[in-house]
Amino acid sequence: MKISYACTSLLLLFLTAITATTTTAKVPAIIVFGDSSVDAGNNNQIPTIARSNFLPYGRDFAGGKATGRFSNGRIATDFISEAFGLRPTVPAYLDPAYNISDFAVGVTFASAGTGYDNATSDVLGVIPLWKELEYYKEYQKRLRAYLGDWKAIDTISKALYIISIGTNDFLENYYSFTSQRRTQYTVDAYQLYLIGIAKKFVVSLHGLGARKISLGGLPPMGCMPLERAQNLANGNGCMETYNIVAMSFNQKLYNLVRELNKEIPGLNLVFSNPYYALLQIIQKPSKYGFDVSQRACCATGMFEMGYACQRSFMTCTDANKYVFWDAFHPSEQTNRIVADHVLNSALYKFK
């Protein structure tokens, strides 16, 4: 009986230690999936025009380096990584300058121009979401070889997974002039189609060991400088039709998060919504230290992104005064503010 009691006591002590470790453990890695909002240079390694590995991109990044981030400096996931006590940047999985020792604490599989819909990634010949997941499976094997099975499993289960995707499905695909999706779906039906893909992706991630997942919502995409520049009939105001679609899709994502948290034991899924925070910045830029929100910093600030941004002689001198860096992407300062909002409104649960 004494031996049995002693064994039981040791077992309880062991389980208590595991529980305490689990509840107080910090996030050991940031693992990212998505589009240009979180791509740190994966597109540099594939044949596509959806790139930003040239100046003036990255001019405010450490060393003035154009990494492939669609920003003058860092992007939101870089700030999130730093806030969790990890590295100040999250490297791109395909970047040959990094290896598994770097990726063990943070990695992004994101590809600028991609979407939930495979047809979206086809538009610019970028990495589809399913391929991002295949890269993640490869990453897991490399992580096990580097850390050993037990530590790798621990990292995989405690890591924070960030998904930021969806804008291109509408602006580069559904609402494009050559879109086939509009002949197949109403906009509401297309949203439901994308939600089905999002659900399958989260379930797949969970099946691969992910437990802490952030599903990101759409920004007020009708207020991007590119969309405003084309909205001549309404004085270059925001394209409210697109904003309504973004809000509708975000509500569906929120409902999906609630549904999956109920259905899947052990899943801790949160909805990170940048919509209203970014809209506030756009509507009241001076409140956040900005001077300009209708135009971007790069070139004329109305239509340019990617290679069109190379007309650097026209680019603003201080990007911190602009909400947008190019006609589609926020400036580093905006990324910092939005990252803080997401951390305080959703990701605080994992700190």
Summary of the structure (lengths in Angstrom):
residues: 351
radius of gyration: 21.1
end to end distance: 42.8
largest distance: 85.4
contacts: 1256
relative contact order: 0.13
helix: 54%
strand: 9%
